[in-house]
Amino acid sequence: MRDADMLNNIALRIEKLTPEELQLLSRWYDFFWNMMESHHAAEDDLLFRAVEERMEQPSEIIEEMEVEHNRIQFLIDEIRRLIGELKRSAGEASICRELQLNTDGLVKVFQAHIMKEEKYILEKMTAHFTVNEQRRMENRVKRKAPVRYLSFMIPWLHDSLSEEENKILDQSLPWPVRLMNHYFWKDRYARLVNPMKALLELQHSQLSKV
């Protein structure tokens, strides 16, 4: 959710970005797009199916969440297309407005989707799966995820968790993954996301002076 919020805030002043900043945005957004696509595939193919099988019946809520996944995928595809067009059109006003509409729509869909998903899936996982079964499900999701997805997801999680939570996360990871993250993945992630954070801070600073 924080990435969608960051994107939406940057989009509000997208016409002010230089070509170099647009290129940085495009690089970061490719990471975001790939991560969302892999995340939703894991949920649809493994997590949602496992919950329905354990409930022994289809779930209307899960069906709604899968529809929301399709809507989210449509929006992130459109945003990717529009960022590409902005790079080619030198910030055309109509494309800027269309991008802003899509990023705002993405935030709204995400908000409703995440609230529903966290409440429903947590409730069903707790009711129908033991703690060990839940851990096995998490491991299945991790195994399904491409290495490229893990190489961004792990440093992304580190960026959002507290120091204590990060210790727990590291303890749950195989040692090769911990080593790859420490020596390679976290630095690559930082090169993508830090320019976006700096851009957002600059925009906030400029707005505070208005």
Phi, psi and omega in degrees: 000323182296328179291320177295320177296316180298315179300316181297319179293321177294321181296333180299334180235034185298329182291345180273349185288142174282164176304323179294320179291324175297323178294319177296319177298317181297318179296314178296321184292328175301319176299312182299316181298313180296320181294317180295319181297315180292320181298313182292324178298318180295319179294312183296315188279330185245299188295307182297319180296319181296320179295314180296320179297319180290329177282342180062033175194154176294154180242124177294326180295317178296321176300318177297318181293325177292323175297319178296323175301317178297320179294317178297317180297320177299315182294317182290331174293317179297318180296321178298316179298316184292322176297320176298318179294323178296322178297326182274336188255004179059043172077041179303135189300319183294325178289322176301314181295319180295320177298316180298320178296319182288320179291323176295318178297322179297316179299316182294317178294318179301315182302310181294319184293313183294319178299316180292315184295314182298317182290311188287310184293318178300317180299314183287322178296319179293322184283326190247352183231139174287169179300318179295321178295322177297319178296319178297322177296317178301318180294323177297318179298317180297318180294327180289331185291135175297154179302323179300320178296313180298326183294340175257325184295319184293309177294330176297317177296316178303323183291338185255349185259161175286170180299317180293319178296324178294325177297318179294317178300313182299322180295335181274350185266144172300148185300326177297324179293318178300318180294315180299320179294316184295319187264338186228305193295316185296325179290320179294318177299316181299322179296333178278315191270330184298320175299327178289321177295319179296320179298318180294318178297321178296316179297318178297320179296318179294320179293324181293338180273348182285000000 
